[in-house]
Amino acid sequence: MEAVNYDCVLAARLKDWQPDYVGTLVFIRQDDRVLLIRKKRGHGAGKFNGPGGKLERDETPLAGAVRETLEEVRVQVRGIELLGRFKFVDLSAPQWFGYAFLAHGFEGSPEETDEAVPHWFSVHELPFDEMWEDDRIWLPRLLEGERLEGEFLFDDGRLLAHRLSP
């Protein structure tokens, strides 16, 4: 049986690629901590990630990021900047284009909602075993303020290949 070159599969899939969904993720950093949520429902339920979700019709990525964070953890982000643009190519699930933001402040106190349970983690001890596989590749760099673009090939939630550039 011949081995599959997933880098070639990713390159082929990216030709004429269009996302089914466009979404946002927000990572609120406070000193050496970052606020993550455990998703209760929807895409990624059960995993830790940043607050976020699908953009609404005619909504900008920034407006969607601010809205989703307020809806999911009841805080208003401040000092927010767009640092990541990612294509999530999947062989057996919907295609996503994601905008990842880093926020340096917020107003309010993070609260559990019907969508998410907020948790603070040290940026040096992130729960990667309970996150998407690709997060360990790009999230530490984003939390340090690095601007990134990437493409990630998945099959049923399993990371097969990726390309990441500053």
C-alpha positions in Angstrom: 0.0 0.0 0.0 1.4 3.4 -1.0 1.8 6.1 1.6 -0.3 9.2 1.0 1.5 12.5 0.7 -0.8 14.8 2.7 1.1 17.9 1.8 0.2 17.3 -1.8 -3.4 16.5 -0.8 -3.5 19.9 1.1 -2.1 21.8 -1.9 -4.7 20.1 -4.3 -7.6 20.8 -1.9 -6.6 24.5 -1.7 -7.1 25.0 -5.4 -10.5 26.7 -5.8 -11.1 26.2 -2.0 -14.0 28.0 -0.5 -15.1 27.9 3.1 -18.5 26.7 4.2 -18.1 28.9 7.3 -16.1 32.0 8.4 -15.5 32.3 12.1 -13.5 34.0 14.8 -11.5 33.0 17.8 -10.4 35.4 20.6 -7.6 34.7 23.1 -7.6 37.1 26.0 -4.1 37.4 27.5 -3.6 38.8 31.0 0.0 38.7 32.1 1.1 35.1 31.7 -2.5 33.7 31.6 -4.9 33.2 28.7 -8.7 32.8 28.9 -9.9 29.7 27.2 -13.4 28.1 27.1 -14.6 24.6 27.2 -17.2 24.5 24.4 -20.5 23.0 25.5 -22.1 22.7 22.1 -21.5 23.2 18.4 -18.3 22.8 16.5 -15.6 21.7 18.8 -17.9 20.8 21.7 -15.9 19.4 24.7 -12.7 21.0 23.6 -10.8 24.0 25.0 -10.5 26.9 22.6 -10.8 30.7 22.6 -14.3 32.2 22.6 -15.6 32.6 19.0 -18.0 31.4 16.4 -19.5 32.0 13.0 -19.8 35.5 11.5 -23.2 36.8 10.9 -24.3 38.1 7.5 -22.4 41.4 6.7 -20.5 41.3 10.0 -16.8 42.2 10.1 -14.4 39.7 11.7 -13.7 42.3 14.5 -17.4 42.8 15.2 -18.0 39.1 15.2 -15.1 38.4 17.6 -16.3 41.1 20.0 -19.9 39.8 19.8 -19.0 36.1 20.2 -16.8 36.8 23.3 -19.6 38.8 24.9 -22.1 36.1 24.2 -19.9 33.2 25.3 -18.2 34.5 28.4 -20.0 37.9 29.1 -16.9 40.1 28.8 -16.1 43.1 26.6 -12.7 42.7 25.0 -10.3 45.6 24.8 -7.0 46.1 23.0 -7.9 43.4 20.4 -5.8 42.8 17.4 -6.1 40.4 14.4 -3.1 38.1 14.3 -4.2 34.9 12.6 -5.8 34.0 9.3 -6.3 30.2 8.9 -7.9 27.9 6.3 -9.2 24.7 7.9 -9.5 22.2 5.1 -11.3 19.0 6.0 -11.7 15.8 4.0 -14.9 14.8 5.7 -16.4 17.9 7.4 -17.3 21.5 6.6 -14.6 23.9 5.5 -13.7 26.8 7.8 -11.8 30.1 7.4 -10.9 31.5 10.8 -9.7 34.8 12.1 -7.7 34.6 15.3 -7.5 37.6 17.6 -5.4 38.4 20.7 -7.0 40.8 23.3 -4.9 42.5 25.9 -7.7 43.5 28.2 -11.4 43.2 29.0 -14.2 44.6 31.1 -16.4 42.4 33.2 -15.9 39.0 34.8 -15.9 35.8 32.7 -19.0 33.8 33.4 -20.3 30.4 32.4 -23.0 30.5 29.7 -25.1 27.8 28.0 -22.3 27.8 25.3 -19.1 27.8 27.3 -17.3 27.4 30.6 -14.4 29.9 31.0 -11.0 28.8 32.4 -7.7 30.7 32.9 -4.5 28.8 32.0 -0.9 29.7 32.2 0.4 30.4 28.6 3.2 27.9 29.5 0.8 25.1 30.5 -2.0 25.0 27.9 -4.3 22.0 27.8 -3.2 20.9 24.3 -4.5 17.3 24.9 -8.0 18.7 25.1 -7.7 21.1 22.2 -7.6 20.9 18.4 -4.3 19.3 17.2 -3.3 22.3 15.2 -3.4 24.7 18.3 -0.1 23.5 19.6 1.5 24.6 16.3 0.3 28.2 16.1 -1.3 29.2 19.4 1.9 29.7 21.4 3.3 32.0 18.7 0.0 34.0 18.4 0.0 34.5 22.2 3.5 36.1 21.8 2.0 38.6 19.3 3.2 36.9 16.1 1.1 37.5 12.9 0.4 34.1 11.2 -1.3 32.6 8.2 -1.8 28.9 7.8 -3.6 26.1 6.1 -4.4 22.9 8.0 -5.7 19.6 6.5 -7.9 17.5 8.7 -9.9 14.3 8.4 -12.6 13.8 11.0 -10.8 16.1 13.5 -7.3 14.5 12.9 -4.6 16.8 11.7 -2.9 15.3 8.6 -0.7 18.2 7.2 -0.2 21.9 7.7 1.6 25.0 6.3 2.3 28.0 8.6 3.9 31.3 7.7 4.6 34.5 9.6 
